[in-house]
Amino acid sequence: MGFVQGEGRTQGTLFPVCLEELIPDDHVCRVIDAFVDKLDMGGLGFERAAAAETGRPGYDPRDLLKLYLYGYLQQIRSSRRLESECRRNIELMWLLGRLVPDHKTIAEFRRMHREAVTAVGVEMVQFARSAGLVKGEWIAIDGSKFQTVSSARSVRERAALERYLEELEQSDQQDEVVIDRSAVASALEKLRQHPEPEAGLMHTAHGLIPAYNVQAAVDAEHALIVAQQVTVQAGDNCSLQPMAEAAQIAVGGPAQPINVVADGGLLEWRAGRSVRGERNSAACACQPWGEQSRRWHAVRPHRIYLST
């Protein structure tokens, strides 16, 4: 009894004659292609949305956005890996028409269009809502800690340098002191070169590590994220109101009533205080619901109902 044998490498094979036949009708690449082709790239803030009449032709931002979205869905973040996938991935060959942008072009596109890509995310939520994938009735909000690329040592060193410069400034204002200009220049240069100057240390299940606090609002229908925000605040207690309002705008606007589910860490009320609306200085009443520890909180100016 032998092993299963494959075909010989010199054996002729009749593949489909075109890429179109290799991509199923319900493939996600067709969704990306149709979605991006409908976008107003210039209105969303993408540069060079219209081809120039002179000069060397550049890549269409639509093609680079399709590559970005495909990499996001396939969890491919590296620009070099995306370049490699363009050379060997049949799905990307179909999606980009066999274009192979280099990794520098891919990285520069992402760097230049951060706000535009965020606007595309808003358009994607609206598209999902029109397709019935987002109902906007029940929204769950919670935060998670994501570790930074920077190490804890570099973050502590950056904080020490900031304290050092602050102490020098205070000493300079009070008394005449001898300042080592080379040490100050070295400290400033290290601060400028730090890859994540806003990152801070946060308590997590793995101890005190450099991290970001990522807030996400998820629609309950198909667990799709409708709003997100990356913060440097370690606590969640100031994120409930802005995230609820962002989710409300994403799924239909300020007039759209939504139900928001959040845990106790997100509540902005203590000792009888509840969430306050920006257009109404009076706190809304807490009405009991279910068990003693579960309550409804109605933010009447924005028609947001919170269940914890």
Secondary structure by P-SEA (a helix, b strand, c coil): cccccccccccccccccccccccccccaaaaaaaaaaaccccccccccccccccccccccaaaaaaaaaaaaaaccccaaaaaaaaaccaaaaaaaccccccaaaaaaaaaacaaaaaaaaaaaaaaaaaaccccccbbbbbbbbbbccccaaaaaaaaaaaaaaaaaaaaaaccccccaaaaaaaaaaaaaacccccbbbbbccccccbbbbbbbbbbcccccccbbbbbccccccccaaaaaaaaaaaaccccbbbbbbbcccccccccccccccccccbbbbbbbcccccbbbbbcccccbbbcc
